[in-house]
């Protein structure tokens, strides 16, 4: 059985190695899953570098999420389940960049056997993050403005889709003007470009006298300071990523005189504490939206596991459009 692992933290394009291991046997209450597809996420790249909130004991196998078919079951599991397609819940207990994986039954969610396997493979992290960001921090009203940096990211696209279904308006900050038309076609209410000098004027044109009820930040950096004055008094900023590598910048006056609230979010915290029934129900609801085409992310390329070096190089390219996945 082939699996990707690392012996040391370092560059994602250098330290992973493809090795052969004995195929696992499912234990009591476990499923043996043959992987079908697994994405490469920014969090995977951070973990390989050693900069993520979870730091595995080395050597460590890699990969956070994905889907596959049950090929064997352990004691206590009905054999009729062999053949089901399941989503691997991204608890960070299991590694998905390998041919087969033995997981606890509670860490697998049954998904549509005829659905788009690549879109389903990306359900575990990004759409769920978007859903939780919209539901857990602010009691949003119909027509409320939700602003987000990283509007063209996988999470950002899911935010656009889910907010639109809920009746919220989205203001999406992007770095490249050429992606604006696509996001508007997806249902974004407004798109502004952060790379130019006139971001403030763009915000004034879009919002007028309106204010932002919730600001979701995936990038950090100075763009946050430009958006913060447009939050309602007592408004909430949720930081869930730092793609720019810079600090989250907020002017003291906004914090002090406008009582802005700054929160952090890590999906693993929810998975570690939420009842499994709640987790399963949330994934089932989002899986249905994937099946209906409501939640959909562009795909840049798929690679077999043997071409992992090319896949990781592609996944680290800053100008990449769409997700990179391993596919079996």
N, C-alpha and C positions, 0 to 999 in steps of 0.2 A: 504494500500500500504506500502510495506517495503522499508526503506531507511537507509543507513548508514550515521551517522553524528557524530560530536564531540562537546563536551562542553568546552574543553580546549585543548591547544597544548600539545603534549607529545609523548610518545613512540607509534609508529604505531600499535604495537601489544597489546596496553593497552587502549588507549583513545577512539577509535571508538566504537559506540554503534549502534545496530540495533533497530530501532523504527518503529512504525506504524503511518502513516500520511494519511490524506484523499487524495484520488487520485486527481491530478490537473485537472482543466478544461482548454482547450485551449482557449485563448483569441483571439481577432481580429488579423488576420495575423499570427496565431500560429498553430503548429502541436502538437498533443499528440502522443508521441512515446513510445511504449512498448519495453523496452530494451531487446536485445538478447545476447549481449556480451560486456564486458568492461574490459580492462586490468588494472593491477596495475603497474604503472610506478614509477621509482625512484623519479620523481618530485612530485608524489602524497605523497610519504613517507616523502619527505622534507617539503611539505606543512603541513602535519599532525604534524610534529615536530616544525613548526613555523619558518623554516629556508629558505623558498622559497621566491622568489621575490614578489609573491602575498600572502597577509595575509588576509584571509577572516574575516569578523565580526562573532563572535561566539554567539550562536551555529551555526555551519556551516555543510551543507551536503557535501558529498565527491564524488570524481570521476571526471576525466577530459575528457575522450573520450570514444567512443564506437559506436555501431550500434544498430538499432532497426527497428521495423515496425510501420508505421503510423496507429493508430487505431481510430483517430478522428481528425477533423480539426475545426478551429475557423472560424468566419465570414471573408469573403473575400478570402477563400481558396477553391478551387474546390474539392468537396467531392470525385471525382474520384481518388484522391491521396491516399485515405485510402488503405492500403496494401503495399505501396511502402516501400522498405528498404532504410534507410538513415543513413549516417554518421553524427555524432554530431561533428561539428567543435569545437576544443578545445580552445574556447575563455575564459574559466574560468568563464563564466557567468552562466553555467549550471552544474549540478552535475549528473553524470551518474551511480553512485552506488545505484540505486534505481529501482523499478519495472517499473515506468512510469515517463516521463518527458515532460513538456510542453515547447516548444522552438519556437523562432521566425523562420519563414520560411527561412530567409536568413542564419540562422545558421545550416542548414541541407543540405547535398549534397546527391543526389540520387546515389545509388551504385547498383551493380549487384544483383538482387534478388536470383540468383542461385549460387553466389560466396561463397567462404569459409568464413563463418561468423566470425570465430576467426581471420583470417588474416585481413579481412576488419576492424574489431574492433580496430586493432593496427595501422591503416593507419594514423590516425589523427596527431600523435605526431612524432614518430620516422622516418618513411620514408620521411615525409615532412621536418623534420629537416635536414636529410641527403641531400635532394635535394637542399635546400636553402644554406646549407654550401658549396656545390659545385658550386653554380651559382652566389652567391652574392658578393664574396670578391675578387676573382682573375680571370682574363681572361685566363683560362687555355688553353694550346695548346695540340694538339694530342701528346700522348706519355709522357706528363708531369707526374712527380711523385707527388702523394698526399699521405702524411703520416698521420696516425692517431693513437692516443692512444685509448684504449678501443675497439680494433679491433673486439672483439668477442661480443660486445654489440649489441642491436637491431639497433641502429643508425649505428654502424660500419658495420654491415652486409648489410644495405641498401646502405651505401657509396660504398662498394665493388661492388654491383650490378649496381648501377647507374654510377659509374666511368667507369666500364668496358664497358657499353653501349656507353659511350661518348668517349671512346678511351684513357682514362687516366690510368696510372698505380698506384696501391695502395701498400703502405708499411704499414703493420699492426702490431702494438705492442700489445702483449698479455702477461698476467701474467703466464698462464699455458701452457706448451709446448704441452700437449695432444690435444689442440684445433687447432693446426696449420694445420694439415692435412685436417680438415673439411673446414677451411677458404680457403685453396688453391683449394680445390674441388669446392668451391663456385665461384672462379674466382679471388681470391687475387693473386697478382703478387709476393708478398713476405710477410713472417711472421717472426717477430723476437720476442724473449722472454725477457721481462724486469726483470725477477726475478733473473737472473744469473749475474755474474760479467763481462761478456764479451759482453755487449750490443754494445759497440763501435766497436768491431771486427765484430759483426754480421752486423752492418750498413755499415761498410767498404766493406764487402764481397758483400752485396746486391747492393750498390750504385756505388762503384768504383769511377769514376770521375763525376758521375751524382750528381745533387743536387735536393732537394725537393722544389717544387713550392708552395705548400700549406700544412700547418700542422694543423690538426684538433685535439683539445685536449678535451677529456672527463674526464680525471682523475686528472690533475694537478700533482704536486709533482716533484721530482728530475728527472724523466724520460724526462720531457720537456727540461731540461737543456742539456741532452744527445742528443736530437734530434735537438735542435736549431742550432748548428754549421753546420748542413747539409742543412739548408735552403739556397736558393739562396740569393745573396746580395739584401737587400730590401724586403726579403720574408715576408710572412704573417702567423702569428699564430692566429688561432681563438679558443678561449676558450668558450665552451658551457656546460661544466659540471665539477664537482669537486669530483668525486667518491672516491678519496683517502682521502679527508678531509684536504689535505695539500695545501699550496699556490702554485701558478704557479711560477716555478723557472726558471729564465733566467739570465745568467751571464751578468754583465754589458758590457763586451767587445763585446758580440754579439749585444747588443742594440746600443752601441755607435759607434763601428767601422764598423758594417755591416748593420746598419740602419734597423733592423728588425721591423716589424709592428705588434703590438699586438691588436687584436680586440676581443670584446665580442659578443655573439649572444644569444638571447632569442626569441624563436618562437613567443611568445605573442606580441612582438614589431612589428613583421611583420603583424600578424593578426589584430592588432589594427590600422594599417596605410594603408595597401594595399587595393586597390579597391576590392569589393566583387567579381567582375567579374574575376579578376586575381586569387583570392583565389580559386574560384570554378573551373576555368580552370586547375589550378595546381593539385587540388585534383582529378579531373576527369582523368587527364593524369596518375597520380600515381595509381589510382584505376584500370585502365586498366592493368598496370604492375602487380598488385596483382592478377587480374583475370588470367593473362597469366602465373603466377607462377614465374615471374622474381623477385618480391619482396616477400620474405618469411622469417619468423622468427620462430625459434624453440619454441615449447610450452611445458612448464614444467608440467602444470596441469591446470584444470579448476575446479571451485568450485561454488556451488549455494551460493546466497547471505547469506543464513542462516549459512553457514560455514565460515563466514568472518574471524573469529579468526584464523582458520587453514590456510586460504588463505594468510593472512597478515604475519603470521609466516613464511610460505613458501617463500613469496616474499622478505623477509628480509634476507634470508639465503645467505651468501657470496658465497657458492659453488654451488648455483643453476644454472642449465643449462636450458635456455629458459624462456619464460614469463609465469606469472601467471595471469589468467583472471577469472572474474566472468562470469558465463554463465547461461542464463535463459532457 
